[in-house]
Amino acid sequence: MKDLILGLLFAVLGIAVIVMARSFSTIDGLQYGADLFPTLIGTGMLAGGVLLALSGVRQMNRARAAGEIAAQLPRPSWTVVLPVVAVIGYILLADTLGTGLTLALAMFMLFCSRGVRLLPAILTSVIAAAIVTFAFTRLLSVPLPLGPWGF
Amino acid sequence: MSELIDGMLLVFNLQTMLVIVVAALFGVFVGAIPGLSATMAVALLVPVTFYMEPTAAIAAIITTAAMAIFAGDIPGAYLNIPGTPASAAYVSDASALGRMGRVRECLGTNLICSVIGGLAGTLVLIMVAPSLAEFALNFSSFEYFWLAVLGLSSAVFIAPGSPVKGFLSLMVGLLLATVGLDMVTGSPRFTFDVPDLMGGINFIPVMIGCFALNEVMKLYASRESASAAAKGDSAERHPQTGTVFGKVPGNLRKHWRNVTRGSVLGTLIGALPGAGADIAAWISYAVSKKRSKTPEAYGKGHLEGIVDASSANNAGICGAWVPALVFGIPGDSITAIVIGVLYMKGMNPGPTIFIDNAEMAYGLFTAFFVANLILIPIGYLAIRSAHIFAVTPAKVLMPIILAFCIVGAFAINNSLTDVWIMLACGVAAYLLASSDFPIAPAILGLVLGNILENNFMTSMIKSNGNLLAFFERPISAGLGALVALIVLFPLFTKAWLKYRKRPALQSAPQGGR
């Protein structure tokens, strides 16, 4: 099932790439322009996607013929979105809250979701955020966004 | 000669040596913690190396990689969990030895084999790379096109798993490489009017996303903590006796053939584009078992296979640098990162590296020796204090790694766009990896995409679109034929398996298995 969906997605992406590549410019007098390579990639994606989708269908048929219920993979826990939320949160909040505070909050959230006890969670997130922020802003002089308090 | 001394001086100074020691400690730590791989260690290191001297930066990467590959053996022997995928091949042997109370002997032998393998790989690199580079000076765009195709196709067709999925993964990498201004016409492609994308997608945020964020997400997707798996009968419950190096000379004398074979095989497999240390370990373990007089002892605490495979994985790390330095074609995902760092440091890989940058090339060779020798003291300390790694749970480390991912991705161009790219690639890598897509082809595609396209376009323009020109020069025809062989490789293995299966099926009823 997964292979079928991913295969179709790749096929659609391949078509989109081919269509977009048609608008890339070519130089007069040259037969090949900026569009050739992306078109080849798009074609490859389309072909690979179709092959993958077909093998997905074949797998499902075989499973149905054998009377098996498709093997149920363990569904991922909902907490899988938390790292994503943490990164988006950083991108949106770092300019107002500052890198140090945002990182500490992100890490604290992740610690708590995995059952780290409160005090160690607070201490580790504050110390780790302080070290990371200090190392990158002071030692490596990276202009990380800093909040109104300067960290 | 003066270049050799200058190159050595680039390494033997206080600053670089200090960097090497710190990198070794970092490598031990990341390698010894299950779930954190050597590639992840290197990907996290790159934003920091950005601010170092070129030689120190490269030395840091070499040391971290070599150290992490060895340190992956430590939790394997103590907890039956390989620290990095490269240690997975012989983990059952190592943990069985641990249960017999022979952890120190096993890890001491591992350590010395790793050092020998690494030094052997380094010697091959030093001897082969310059002469190969001289030969490669005659290469034109046709040969480089084929070399890039060779690297990409072996990543897709030789690596284990579905070739279709590997191929699609590769296409994603190639597509990412086309983003930005086109080299031939100068027109923007797939930039969606985002100014930061005009210069193309920087591969470091992609790498951090694929190898670090992806792992963080994997932990948060699992329902129980990883440490639960270690609760079984592990070496920690058994009294450990003996010294680390006491029995090593005897073991090496007994298995010197295995050390040699593992080192040679590992270097060769490492040099093959697309196959890295983990594949080197698996193959040499299998070869060792096949050629052994006691194949039945494998997997039950037999040192022979460990000797082969632990020499091979460290040799593979060095072997991967041969195509990376000479052709700019990475041998594995670590050297894929390295190539990006080399470009950033103005040390462009390619056959002229030994002419334009002889001093730095000698510095690099020296760094390889130092990195492999420093394995001995730091590895010894790590073996003696191994319990530290067992008590550091992933749930404490992963959030800190995530913080590093964010800040590291930002630091490359000082822009939040790179953090978005890191996020998108991490999520995509997580989704693809959980459907059994290999990630390495995508990285190779991104790194090699521009080389592939430029040489392809140059060749097409030179030959006026005549595809036969790709086979007209002898070397390029040879490389083309090699590519064809590799593409057909899955068919060969299928035929071989069928051939092997037939007699096995006939004897099955009598065998009673």
Interface residues (C-beta under 8 A of the other chain):
Chain A: K2 D3 L6 F10 G14 V17 M20 A21 F24 S25 T26 I27 L30 Q31 Y32 G33 A34 L36 F37 P38 I41 G44 M45 G48 G49 L51 L52 S55 P74 P76 S77 T79 V80 L82 P83 V84 A86 V87 I88 Y90 I91 A94 T99 L103 A106 M107 L110 F111 S113 R114 G115 V116 P120 T124 S125 A128 A129 V132 T133 F136 L140 V142 P143 L144
Chain B: V48 F50 Y51 V164 K165 F167 L168 M171 L174 L175 T178 D182 V184 T185 S187 R189 F190 L213 V216 M217 Y220 A221 S222 R223 S225 K395 V396 M398 P399 I400 L402 A403 F404 C405 I406 V407 F410 A411 N414 L416 V419 W420 M422 L423 G426 V427 Y430 L432 S434 S435 E453 F456 M457 M460 I461 N464 G465
